[in-house]
Structure formats: C-alpha cells, structure tokens
Amino acid sequence: MKINMEVRFIISLLFSALVAAFAIQNADSVSIRFLLYEFNISQAIVILGSAILGAIIVVFLGLIKQIRQGMKIKQLTKEITKLTEEKNMLQMKLEETTVAVKEEKVEEVEAKEEMSVIELEK
C-alpha cells in the first residue's frame, strides 16, 4: 500500500512531537562516554540529537535509493528506445517481404494465365 506525501508528513510530525515530549520529560543531565571522551549533557539533547541523526540517515538512504532508481530508469528507457527501433526495423522488413510475396503471387498468376492462354491457342 502506497501512502501519499501528506499522510507521511503528518505521521512524521506526530512522531517528532512524541520524541520532543519524551525528550522534555527526560531532561536530566547524563554523563556520556564515547571512546576517550566523557562529558555531561542534558538527556533531552541526546534524545533529540539521536532522532535528528536518524532522520539524516533515513534521508541519505532515501537519496541513494532515488539515485539508483533514476539510473535504472535511464537504463530501461535506453532499452525501450533500442527495442522500439528494432521493432520498427522488423516491421519494415515484414512489409517489404509481404509486398515481395504478393508480387511473386501476382507473377505466378500471370504466368499461369499466359500458360492457359497458350494452351487454349493450341
């Protein structure tokens, strides 16, 4: 099921509001240790920062997907163009062959008529 952009926007706004409310209710200071560094920071900032980082990652992955889809669309468009040209060429050959076969049949009929005329004259 495909969800349109307006519904996605509303859902993301609701989720953002929930994250913000959660962050505000958990605004105590926490000690963060990362590799060799340690610092004290509000838990709300950690929560909001994590949510923002997650959103940036999702946007980045979405862009990668769009770029890949664009490349695939270009490839398929080229393939469609190539196949259309091939189809047109084959249709022209078919028409030429059909005309040639019709001409041969006309020549055969004319030849048979000439043969019958010659036989009647005898």
DSSP file (Angstrom, degrees, kcal/mol; ACC not computed):
  #  RESIDUE AA STRUCTURE BP1 BP2  ACC     N-H-->O    O-->H-N    N-H-->O    O-->H-N    TCO  KAPPA ALPHA  PHI   PSI    X-CA   Y-CA   Z-CA
    1    1 A M              0   0    0      0, 0.0     2,-0.5     0, 0.0     0, 0.0   0.000 360.0 360.0 360.0 131.1    0.0    0.0    0.0
    2    2 A K        -     0   0    0      0, 0.0     2,-0.5     0, 0.0     0, 0.0  -0.801 360.0-152.3 -97.3 128.4    1.4    3.4   -1.0
    3    3 A I        -     0   0    0     -2,-0.5     5,-0.0     1,-0.0     0, 0.0  -0.852  19.7-125.0-100.6 130.8    1.0    6.2    1.4
    4    4 A N     >  -     0   0    0     -2,-0.5     4,-1.9     1,-0.1     3,-0.2  -0.201  26.4-103.1 -72.9 169.2    0.8    9.7   -0.1
    5    5 A M  H  > S+     0   0    0      1,-0.2     4,-2.5     2,-0.2     5,-0.2   0.837 116.4  56.6 -63.3 -37.5    3.1   12.5    0.9
    6    6 A E  H  > S+     0   0    0      1,-0.2     4,-2.3     2,-0.2    -1,-0.2   0.924 108.5  46.9 -62.8 -43.9    0.6   14.4    3.1
    7    7 A V  H  > S+     0   0    0      1,-0.2     4,-2.5     2,-0.2    -1,-0.2   0.911 112.4  50.2 -65.2 -41.9   -0.1   11.4    5.3
    8    8 A R  H  X S+     0   0    0     -4,-1.9     4,-2.6     1,-0.2    -1,-0.2   0.907 110.3  50.8 -61.0 -41.5    3.7   10.7    5.6
    9    9 A F  H  X S+     0   0    0     -4,-2.5     4,-2.2     2,-0.2    -2,-0.2   0.920 111.2  47.5 -63.8 -43.8    4.3   14.3    6.6
   10   10 A I  H  X S+     0   0    0     -4,-2.3     4,-2.5     2,-0.2    -2,-0.2   0.917 112.3  49.6 -63.7 -43.7    1.5   14.2    9.3
   11   11 A I  H  X S+     0   0    0     -4,-2.5     4,-2.5     1,-0.2    -2,-0.2   0.913 111.3  48.8 -62.4 -42.8    2.9   10.9   10.6
   12   12 A S  H  X S+     0   0    0     -4,-2.6     4,-2.4     2,-0.2    -1,-0.2   0.874 110.4  51.4 -67.3 -35.2    6.4   12.3   10.8
   13   13 A L  H  X S+     0   0    0     -4,-2.2     4,-2.3     2,-0.2    -2,-0.2   0.922 110.9  48.0 -64.5 -43.4    5.1   15.5   12.6
   14   14 A L  H  X S+     0   0    0     -4,-2.5     4,-2.3     2,-0.2    -2,-0.2   0.924 112.6  48.4 -62.1 -44.2    3.3   13.3   15.1
   15   15 A F  H  X S+     0   0    0     -4,-2.5     4,-2.5     1,-0.2    -1,-0.2   0.910 110.8  51.2 -63.0 -41.7    6.4   11.2   15.7
   16   16 A S  H  X S+     0   0    0     -4,-2.4     4,-2.6     1,-0.2    -1,-0.2   0.898 109.3  50.7 -62.2 -40.4    8.5   14.3   16.1
   17   17 A A  H  X S+     0   0    0     -4,-2.3     4,-2.6     2,-0.2    -1,-0.2   0.903 110.4  49.7 -64.3 -40.9    6.1   15.7   18.7
   18   18 A L  H  X S+     0   0    0     -4,-2.3     4,-2.5     2,-0.2    -2,-0.2   0.913 111.9  47.8 -64.2 -42.2    6.2   12.5   20.6
   19   19 A V  H  X S+     0   0    0     -4,-2.5     4,-2.6     2,-0.2    -2,-0.2   0.918 112.4  49.3 -64.2 -42.9   10.0   12.4   20.6
   20   20 A A  H  X S+     0   0    0     -4,-2.6     4,-2.5     2,-0.2    -2,-0.2   0.920 111.7  48.4 -63.3 -43.5   10.1   16.1   21.7
   21   21 A A  H  X S+     0   0    0     -4,-2.6     4,-2.1     2,-0.2    -2,-0.2   0.919 112.7  48.9 -62.3 -43.4    7.7   15.4   24.5
   22   22 A F  H  X S+     0   0    0     -4,-2.5     4,-1.0     1,-0.2    -2,-0.2   0.914 112.0  49.1 -61.8 -43.0    9.7   12.4   25.6
   23   23 A A  H  < S+     0   0    0     -4,-2.6     3,-0.4     1,-0.2    -2,-0.2   0.908 110.5  49.6 -64.7 -42.4   12.9   14.4   25.5
   24   24 A I  H >< S+     0   0    0     -4,-2.5     3,-0.7     1,-0.2    -1,-0.2   0.889 109.9  50.7 -65.6 -38.1   11.5   17.3   27.5
   25   25 A Q  H 3< S+     0   0    0     -4,-2.1    -1,-0.2     1,-0.3    -2,-0.2   0.707 113.9  46.7 -72.5 -18.2   10.2   14.9   30.2
   26   26 A N  T 3< S+     0   0    0     -4,-1.0    -1,-0.3    -3,-0.4    21,-0.2  -0.481  70.7 135.4-119.0  59.4   13.6   13.3   30.4
   27   27 A A    <   +     0   0    0     -3,-0.7    -1,-0.1    16,-0.2    18,-0.1   0.230  27.9 130.8 -95.7  13.8   15.7   16.4   30.6
   28   28 A D        -     0   0    0     14,-0.2    15,-3.2     1,-0.1     2,-0.3  -0.217  66.6 -99.5 -63.4 157.6   18.1   15.3   33.4
   29   29 A S  E     -A   42   0A   0     13,-0.2     2,-0.3    14,-0.1    13,-0.2  -0.630  44.2-172.2 -80.7 135.4   21.8   15.6   33.0
   30   30 A V  E     -A   41   0A   0     11,-3.2    11,-2.6    -2,-0.3     2,-0.6  -0.916  24.5-120.1-127.9 155.1   23.6   12.5   31.9
   31   31 A S  E     -A   40   0A   0     -2,-0.3     2,-0.5     9,-0.2     9,-0.2  -0.842  27.8-161.1 -95.9 124.6   27.2   11.5   31.6
   32   32 A I  E     -A   39   0A   0      7,-3.5     7,-2.4    -2,-0.6     2,-0.5  -0.914   5.7-169.2-110.5 129.2   28.2   10.4   28.1
   33   33 A R  E     +A   38   0A   0     -2,-0.5     2,-0.4     5,-0.2     5,-0.2  -0.976  10.7 169.5-118.1 127.0   31.3    8.4   27.4
   34   34 A F  E >   -A   37   0A   0      3,-2.5     3,-2.6    -2,-0.5     2,-0.3  -0.950  63.4 -50.8-140.3 117.5   32.5    7.9   23.8
   35   35 A L  T 3  S-     0   0    0     -2,-0.4     0, 0.0     1,-0.3     0, 0.0  -0.408 125.2 -17.1  53.1-113.3   35.9    6.4   23.1
   36   36 A L  T 3  S+     0   0    0     -2,-0.3     2,-0.3    -3,-0.1    -1,-0.3   0.442 121.4  91.1 -97.8  -0.7   38.3    8.5   25.2
   37   37 A Y  E <   -A   34   0A   0     -3,-2.6    -3,-2.5     2,-0.0     2,-0.3  -0.691  47.4-179.0-102.0 148.7   35.9   11.4   25.8
   38   38 A E  E     +A   33   0A   0     -2,-0.3     2,-0.3    -5,-0.2    -5,-0.2  -0.982  12.0 157.7-144.2 132.3   33.4   12.0   28.6
   39   39 A F  E     -A   32   0A   0     -7,-2.4    -7,-3.5    -2,-0.3     2,-0.4  -0.992  36.4-118.9-151.5 156.9   31.0   14.9   29.1
   40   40 A N  E     +A   31   0A   0     -2,-0.3     2,-0.3    -9,-0.2    -9,-0.2  -0.819  40.6 159.0 -98.7 135.7   27.8   15.8   30.9
   41   41 A I  E     -A   30   0A   0    -11,-2.6   -11,-3.2    -2,-0.4     2,-0.1  -0.982  46.4 -84.8-152.5 156.7   24.9   16.8   28.7
   42   42 A S  E  >  -A   29   0A   0     -2,-0.3     4,-1.6   -13,-0.2     3,-0.4  -0.428  30.9-135.4 -66.2 136.8   21.1   17.1   29.0
   43   43 A Q  H  > S+     0   0    0    -15,-3.2     4,-2.6     1,-0.2   -16,-0.2   0.825 105.2  61.6 -63.3 -31.0   19.4   13.8   28.2
   44   44 A A  H  > S+     0   0    0    -16,-0.2     4,-2.8     1,-0.2    -1,-0.2   0.895 103.1  49.4 -61.7 -40.7   16.9   15.8   26.1
   45   45 A I  H  > S+     0   0    0     -3,-0.4     4,-2.7     2,-0.2    -1,-0.2   0.887 110.5  50.6 -66.8 -38.3   19.7   16.9   23.8
   46   46 A V  H  X S+     0   0    0     -4,-1.6     4,-2.3     2,-0.2    -2,-0.2   0.933 113.2  45.7 -63.8 -45.1   20.9   13.3   23.5
   47   47 A I  H  X S+     0   0    0     -4,-2.6     4,-2.3     2,-0.2    -2,-0.2   0.946 116.6  43.6 -64.0 -49.3   17.4   12.1   22.6
   48   48 A L  H  X S+     0   0    0     -4,-2.8     4,-2.7     1,-0.2     5,-0.2   0.902 113.7  51.6 -65.0 -40.3   16.8   14.9   20.1
   49   49 A G  H  X S+     0   0    0     -4,-2.7     4,-2.7    -5,-0.2    -1,-0.2   0.902 110.3  49.0 -61.6 -41.0   20.3   14.6   18.6
   50   50 A S  H  X S+     0   0    0     -4,-2.3     4,-2.4    -5,-0.2    -2,-0.2   0.907 111.6  49.0 -65.2 -41.3   19.8   10.9   18.1
   51   51 A A  H  X S+     0   0    0     -4,-2.3     4,-2.3     2,-0.2    -2,-0.2   0.917 112.9  47.4 -64.5 -42.3   16.4   11.5   16.5
   52   52 A I  H  X S+     0   0    0     -4,-2.7     4,-2.5     2,-0.2    -2,-0.2   0.920 111.7  50.2 -65.4 -43.5   17.9   14.1   14.1
   53   53 A L  H  X S+     0   0    0     -4,-2.7     4,-2.3     1,-0.2    -1,-0.2   0.906 110.6  50.5 -60.7 -41.4   20.8   11.9   13.3
   54   54 A G  H  X S+     0   0    0     -4,-2.4     4,-2.3     2,-0.2    -1,-0.2   0.903 109.9  50.1 -62.3 -41.1   18.4    9.0   12.5
   55   55 A A  H  X S+     0   0    0     -4,-2.3     4,-2.5     2,-0.2    -2,-0.2   0.906 109.7  50.8 -64.4 -40.9   16.4   11.4   10.3
   56   56 A I  H  X S+     0   0    0     -4,-2.5     4,-2.5     1,-0.2    -2,-0.2   0.905 110.3  49.6 -63.1 -41.4   19.5   12.4    8.4
   57   57 A I  H  X S+     0   0    0     -4,-2.3     4,-2.7     2,-0.2    -1,-0.2   0.914 110.6  50.0 -63.5 -42.6   20.5    8.8    7.9
   58   58 A V  H  X S+     0   0    0     -4,-2.3     4,-2.3     2,-0.2    -2,-0.2   0.916 111.7  48.3 -62.7 -43.0   17.0    8.0    6.5
   59   59 A V  H  X S+     0   0    0     -4,-2.5     4,-2.3     2,-0.2    -2,-0.2   0.925 111.6  50.1 -62.5 -44.1   17.1   11.0    4.1
   60   60 A F  H  X S+     0   0    0     -4,-2.5     4,-2.1     1,-0.2    -2,-0.2   0.923 111.8  47.0 -60.7 -45.7   20.6    9.9    2.9
   61   61 A L  H  X S+     0   0    0     -4,-2.7     4,-2.1     1,-0.2    -1,-0.2   0.876 110.8  53.3 -64.9 -36.4   19.4    6.3    2.3
   62   62 A G  H  X S+     0   0    0     -4,-2.3     4,-2.4     2,-0.2    -2,-0.2   0.891 107.7  50.8 -63.4 -40.0   16.4    7.7    0.5
   63   63 A L  H  X S+     0   0    0     -4,-2.3     4,-2.6     2,-0.2    -2,-0.2   0.909 108.6  51.4 -64.3 -41.7   18.6    9.8   -1.8
   64   64 A I  H  X S+     0   0    0     -4,-2.1     4,-2.4     1,-0.2    -2,-0.2   0.920 110.5  49.4 -60.0 -43.3   20.7    6.7   -2.6
   65   65 A K  H  X S+     0   0    0     -4,-2.1     4,-2.5     1,-0.2    -2,-0.2   0.913 111.1  49.3 -62.8 -43.0   17.6    4.8   -3.5
   66   66 A Q  H  X S+     0   0    0     -4,-2.4     4,-2.5     2,-0.2    -2,-0.2   0.894 110.2  50.8 -64.3 -39.7   16.3    7.6   -5.7
   67   67 A I  H  X S+     0   0    0     -4,-2.6     4,-2.3     2,-0.2    -1,-0.2   0.925 111.6  47.6 -63.4 -44.1   19.7    7.8   -7.5
   68   68 A R  H  X S+     0   0    0     -4,-2.4     4,-2.4     1,-0.2    -2,-0.2   0.915 112.1  49.7 -63.1 -42.5   19.6    4.1   -8.1
   69   69 A Q  H  X S+     0   0    0     -4,-2.5     4,-2.6     1,-0.2    -2,-0.2   0.899 109.6  51.8 -64.1 -39.4   16.1    4.3   -9.4
   70   70 A G  H  X S+     0   0    0     -4,-2.5     4,-2.3     2,-0.2    -1,-0.2   0.910 110.2  48.4 -61.6 -42.3   17.0    7.2  -11.7
   71   71 A M  H  X S+     0   0    0     -4,-2.3     4,-2.3     2,-0.2    -2,-0.2   0.904 112.0  49.2 -64.2 -40.9   19.9    5.2  -13.1
   72   72 A K  H  X S+     0   0    0     -4,-2.4     4,-2.8     2,-0.2    -2,-0.2   0.893 109.5  52.2 -65.6 -39.8   17.6    2.2  -13.6
   73   73 A I  H  X S+     0   0    0     -4,-2.6     4,-2.5     2,-0.2    -2,-0.2   0.916 109.6  49.3 -62.9 -42.7   15.0    4.4  -15.3
   74   74 A K  H  X S+     0   0    0     -4,-2.3     4,-2.4     2,-0.2    -2,-0.2   0.932 112.2  48.4 -60.3 -45.6   17.7    5.7  -17.7
   75   75 A Q  H  X S+     0   0    0     -4,-2.3     4,-2.2     1,-0.2    -2,-0.2   0.927 113.7  45.9 -61.4 -45.7   18.8    2.2  -18.5
   76   76 A L  H  X S+     0   0    0     -4,-2.8     4,-2.6     2,-0.2    -1,-0.2   0.858 110.3  54.0 -68.5 -34.3   15.3    0.9  -19.1
   77   77 A T  H  X S+     0   0    0     -4,-2.5     4,-2.5     2,-0.2    -1,-0.2   0.920 109.3  48.1 -64.2 -43.4   14.5    4.0  -21.3
   78   78 A K  H  X S+     0   0    0     -4,-2.4     4,-2.6     1,-0.2    -2,-0.2   0.911 112.1  49.7 -61.2 -41.9   17.5    3.3  -23.4
   79   79 A E  H  X S+     0   0    0     -4,-2.2     4,-2.7     2,-0.2    -2,-0.2   0.901 110.1  50.2 -64.7 -40.6   16.4   -0.4  -23.7
   80   80 A I  H  X S+     0   0    0     -4,-2.6     4,-2.5     2,-0.2    -2,-0.2   0.923 111.2  49.2 -62.7 -43.9   12.9    0.7  -24.7
   81   81 A T  H  X S+     0   0    0     -4,-2.5     4,-2.4     2,-0.2    -2,-0.2   0.928 112.3  47.9 -61.1 -45.5   14.3    3.0  -27.4
   82   82 A K  H  X S+     0   0    0     -4,-2.6     4,-2.3     1,-0.2    -2,-0.2   0.921 113.7  46.6 -61.5 -45.0   16.5    0.3  -28.7
   83   83 A L  H  X S+     0   0    0     -4,-2.7     4,-2.6     2,-0.2    -1,-0.2   0.858 110.6  53.0 -68.3 -34.4   13.7   -2.3  -28.8
   84   84 A T  H  X S+     0   0    0     -4,-2.5     4,-2.6     2,-0.2    -1,-0.2   0.919 110.1  47.9 -65.6 -43.2   11.3    0.2  -30.4
   85   85 A E  H  X S+     0   0    0     -4,-2.4     4,-2.3     2,-0.2    -2,-0.2   0.911 112.5  49.1 -62.3 -41.9   13.9    0.9  -33.2
   86   86 A E  H  X S+     0   0    0     -4,-2.3     4,-2.5     2,-0.2    -2,-0.2   0.908 110.8  50.5 -63.8 -41.7   14.3   -2.9  -33.6
   87   87 A K  H  X S+     0   0    0     -4,-2.6     4,-2.4     2,-0.2    -2,-0.2   0.924 110.5  48.9 -61.6 -45.4   10.6   -3.4  -33.8
   88   88 A N  H  X S+     0   0    0     -4,-2.6     4,-2.2     1,-0.2    -1,-0.2   0.903 111.3  49.9 -62.0 -41.3   10.2   -0.6  -36.4
   89   89 A M  H  X S+     0   0    0     -4,-2.3     4,-2.3     1,-0.2    -1,-0.2   0.919 111.7  47.9 -62.9 -43.9   13.0   -2.2  -38.5
   90   90 A L  H  X S+     0   0    0     -4,-2.5     4,-2.5     1,-0.2    -2,-0.2   0.864 109.6  53.3 -67.1 -35.2   11.4   -5.6  -38.3
   91   91 A Q  H  X S+     0   0    0     -4,-2.4     4,-2.6     2,-0.2    -1,-0.2   0.911 108.7  49.6 -64.7 -40.8    8.0   -4.2  -39.3
   92   92 A M  H  X S+     0   0    0     -4,-2.2     4,-2.6     2,-0.2    -2,-0.2   0.921 111.5  48.6 -63.0 -43.2    9.6   -2.5  -42.3
   93   93 A K  H  X S+     0   0    0     -4,-2.3     4,-2.7     2,-0.2    -2,-0.2   0.905 111.3  50.8 -62.6 -40.6   11.2   -5.9  -43.3
   94   94 A L  H  X S+     0   0    0     -4,-2.5     4,-2.8     2,-0.2    -2,-0.2   0.923 111.0  47.9 -62.8 -44.4    7.9   -7.6  -42.8
   95   95 A E  H  X S+     0   0    0     -4,-2.6     4,-2.6     2,-0.2    -2,-0.2   0.918 112.7  48.8 -62.9 -42.8    6.1   -5.1  -45.0
   96   96 A E  H  X S+     0   0    0     -4,-2.6     4,-2.4     2,-0.2    -2,-0.2   0.915 113.2  47.3 -62.0 -42.5    8.8   -5.5  -47.7
   97   97 A T  H  X S+     0   0    0     -4,-2.7     4,-2.7     2,-0.2    -2,-0.2   0.902 111.1  51.2 -65.7 -41.5    8.6   -9.2  -47.5
   98   98 A T  H  X S+     0   0    0     -4,-2.8     4,-2.4     2,-0.2    -2,-0.2   0.919 111.5  47.4 -62.5 -43.5    4.8   -9.1  -47.7
   99   99 A V  H  X S+     0   0    0     -4,-2.6     4,-2.5     2,-0.2    -2,-0.2   0.920 112.5  49.9 -62.8 -43.2    5.0   -6.9  -50.8
  100  100 A A  H  X S+     0   0    0     -4,-2.4     4,-2.3     2,-0.2    -2,-0.2   0.909 111.1  48.4 -63.0 -41.9    7.5   -9.1  -52.4
  101  101 A V  H  X S+     0   0    0     -4,-2.7     4,-2.4     2,-0.2    -1,-0.2   0.906 111.5  50.2 -65.4 -41.4    5.4  -12.3  -51.7
  102  102 A K  H  X S+     0   0    0     -4,-2.4     4,-2.4     1,-0.2    -2,-0.2   0.909 110.4  49.9 -63.2 -41.0    2.3  -10.5  -53.2
  103  103 A E  H  X S+     0   0    0     -4,-2.5     4,-2.5     2,-0.2    -2,-0.2   0.899 110.1  50.9 -63.8 -40.1    4.3   -9.6  -56.3
  104  104 A E  H  X S+     0   0    0     -4,-2.3     4,-2.5     2,-0.2    -2,-0.2   0.907 110.4  49.2 -63.5 -40.7    5.5  -13.1  -56.7
  105  105 A K  H  X S+     0   0    0     -4,-2.4     4,-2.7     2,-0.2    -2,-0.2   0.904 110.6  50.1 -65.7 -40.0    2.0  -14.4  -56.4
  106  106 A V  H  X S+     0   0    0     -4,-2.4     4,-2.8     2,-0.2    -2,-0.2   0.925 111.4  48.8 -62.2 -43.7    0.8  -11.9  -59.0
  107  107 A E  H  X S+     0   0    0     -4,-2.5     4,-2.6     2,-0.2    -2,-0.2   0.890 111.1  50.6 -63.2 -39.0    3.6  -13.0  -61.3
  108  108 A E  H  X S+     0   0    0     -4,-2.5     4,-2.7     2,-0.2    -2,-0.2   0.931 111.7  47.1 -63.5 -44.7    2.7  -16.7  -60.7
  109  109 A V  H  X S+     0   0    0     -4,-2.7     4,-2.6     1,-0.2    -2,-0.2   0.922 113.4  48.3 -63.5 -43.4   -1.0  -16.0  -61.5
  110  110 A E  H  X S+     0   0    0     -4,-2.8     4,-2.4     1,-0.2    -1,-0.2   0.906 111.7  50.1 -63.1 -40.4    0.0  -14.0  -64.6
  111  111 A A  H  X S+     0   0    0     -4,-2.6     4,-2.3     2,-0.2    -2,-0.2   0.907 111.4  48.4 -64.7 -40.5    2.4  -16.8  -65.7
  112  112 A K  H  X S+     0   0    0     -4,-2.7     4,-2.6     2,-0.2    -2,-0.2   0.899 110.7  51.1 -65.8 -39.6   -0.4  -19.4  -65.2
  113  113 A E  H  X S+     0   0    0     -4,-2.6     4,-2.5     2,-0.2    -2,-0.2   0.912 110.2  49.2 -64.0 -41.0   -2.8  -17.2  -67.2
  114  114 A E  H  X S+     0   0    0     -4,-2.4     4,-2.7     2,-0.2    -2,-0.2   0.910 110.6  50.9 -62.8 -41.5   -0.3  -16.9  -70.0
  115  115 A M  H  X S+     0   0    0     -4,-2.3     4,-2.4     1,-0.2    -2,-0.2   0.912 111.6  47.4 -62.6 -41.5    0.2  -20.7  -69.9
  116  116 A S  H  X S+     0   0    0     -4,-2.6     4,-2.2     2,-0.2    -1,-0.2   0.882 111.7  50.4 -69.2 -35.6   -3.6  -21.3  -70.1
  117  117 A V  H  X S+     0   0    0     -4,-2.5     4,-2.0     2,-0.2    -2,-0.2   0.924 111.9  47.8 -64.9 -42.7   -3.9  -18.8  -73.0
  118  118 A I  H  X S+     0   0    0     -4,-2.7     4,-0.9     1,-0.2    -2,-0.2   0.897 112.6  48.9 -63.9 -40.7   -1.1  -20.5  -74.8
  119  119 A E  H  < S+     0   0    0     -4,-2.4     3,-0.3     1,-0.2    -1,-0.2   0.863 110.4  51.4 -68.5 -35.2   -2.7  -23.9  -74.2
  120  120 A L  H  < S+     0   0    0     -4,-2.2    -1,-0.2     1,-0.2    -2,-0.2   0.856 105.9  55.4 -69.7 -34.0   -6.0  -22.6  -75.4
  121  121 A E  H  <        0   0    0     -4,-2.0    -1,-0.2     1,-0.3    -2,-0.2   0.757 360.0 360.0 -70.4 -22.7   -4.5  -21.3  -78.6
  122  122 A K     <        0   0    0     -4,-0.9    -1,-0.3    -3,-0.3    -2,-0.2   0.494 360.0 360.0 -75.6 360.0   -3.1  -24.7  -79.4
